[in-house]
Amino acid sequence: MNAGRKVVEKRLGRPPATDSGDTKRRILDIAREMFSVHGYEVTTNRDIATAAGITSGALYHYFGSKLDLYLAVHEDVQAGVYESFSNATMNLETFTEMFLAVLEVAHDMNENDPSVARFVGAVRVDAQRHPEMAAALSPRSEQREVFFTRLIDIGVKTGVIDTARSFFYEAD
């Protein structure tokens, strides 16, 4: 019945004309989406590998375990979010300007790629369910702490945040 017709099967592995960096980027993006929708527990490396068009073995070439992949996605998201926040607030001086810029950037990020915000939310739930993940994520919160400490320090310095009363004033 198929005489004379060549059957072409889709091969798994790195697609032609791509490099290792492209494949790793694709894996991180697909993993972020899958973790953000299904969570850590339900998402499997096999699901991620299949969606990325590679074998599970190839996935392990890039990430030694599902937890390693999750942590890499977390670091990638954190780096992107706080780089965007820092760039948006770089030349601003008041707490209110900075706070509004952060809200605008967060809104834009969510409009452009909702999986980022979903992943950030999922991390909190996944970390509560998996103590080993919470322990691994704990030292990785430095970017968030540095950024928000700077923002709050400006709020305190300018009087917008009253540390004695613990709420905001419309000072600037």
N, C-alpha and C positions, 0 to 999 in steps of 0.2 A: 504494500500500500504506500509506503514512503520511498519506493524505489526511485532513485535519481534525485531525491531531495535530501539535503544535508540538514541534520538536526543540530542546532547550536544550543548548547546548554550554557547558562550563565555560570561562570566560574567565580568561586569565592577567592578572596585574596585581595591584594592591593590592585586597584584598577590600573590599567596601562596609563602611562603619562602622568602619574601622581608620585609624590614622594612621601617619605615616612612622616614628615611634618603635616602634610595634608591629611593623611590617614588618621594621625593622632588627633588633629583638630576635629575631624568628622566624628571620631569615636566620642570625644568629649561633648560635642554638641548633641549627639544622639543620646548619650548617657544622661546628660542634664535633662533633656526632654522626658526620657523614660522614668528617671528617678523622680522628677517633679510631678508626674502624673500618677505613677504606680507606687512610689515609695521604694525604699531600699530593700525591704523584705521580699516584695513580689517581683521586682525587676531582677532578671538573671543576666549573667554575662553572655549566655547563649542568645538571648533576645537582642541584646545590644550588638553583638557580633553580627547576627543575621541582618539586622537593620542597617548596619554599616557595610554589609556586603563582604565580610571577612569571616574566617573560621574562628571558633572559640580559642583555638591554639594561637592564632595570630593576635587575638586580643591580649592574651597573656604575655605576648612579646612586649607589649606596651605597658601593661599594668599587671602586677603580680597576683592580685586578688581583687575581688569585688570591692572590698573596703579600700584598697589602694586606688581603684578607679573612682570611687565615691569621693575620697579625699582630694584627688586631682581635680575633679569637677568642682568641688567646694573651693579649692584654691584658685581655680580659673575664674569662677564667679566672683569671689571676693576681690581678686585683682582688678577685674573689669569694673565692678561697682565702685570701688573706692578710688580708682583712677579717674572715673567719670565724675564722682563727687568732688574730688580734689581739683580737677580741672575747672569745674563749674564754680568753685568757690575761691579759686586762687587769687583773684584780684579784688575780692569783696572784703569789706571791712567790718560791717555790722553783723550781728547775730541774725537779725531778721532777714537781711539780704542773703546770707549764707543758707539759712534754714529754707527759705523759699526756693533758692537755687537747687538745693538737694531734693526738695519735693518735686520740682519741675523735671530734674534729671531722672528721678525714680519713675515718674509718670511716663516720660519718653521711653525709658528702657522697657517698661511694661507694655507700652504700645508697640514697640519694635520687636520684642521677643518676650512674650508672657512667661516662658519657661524659666526665665531668670528669677522673677518674683515668686513663682510657684516653687522653685527649688529652694530659695531662701526660707520660705515657709515650711517646706517639707523637712529641711535639715533639723529644725527644732523638734518636730514630731519624731523623726527617725532617731535622733540622738537620745530622746527620752526612752525609746523602745530598745535601744541597743547601747548598753553601758560602754562597750569597747569603742564604739564610734564616738560617744561623748568624750571619752578620755583622749582619743586621737584628735578630736576637733578643738579641745580646750587650748592647746598652745598655738593654734592657728587663728586666734581671734585678735591678733595684734593690730592688723590694719584697721579693723572696726574701732578698737579702743583708742588708737592714736587719733583717728579722724574725729570721733565724737568727743574725746577729751578736749581737743583743740577747739571744737565748736562750742562746747559748754564753757570752757575757760573764757572765750570771747564774750559769751552771754553774761557770765558773772562779772567780768571786768567792765563791761559797759552798763551793768545794772539791770539788764533785761531779765536775768535770773537772780532772784533773791534767795541766797542759800539759807537764810534764816527762816524763810517762809516756804521755800520749795515750790514756787510757781513763778510764772512768767509775767512780766510787765510789758506794756507797750511803750517802751522807752526810746527805741530808735526807729 
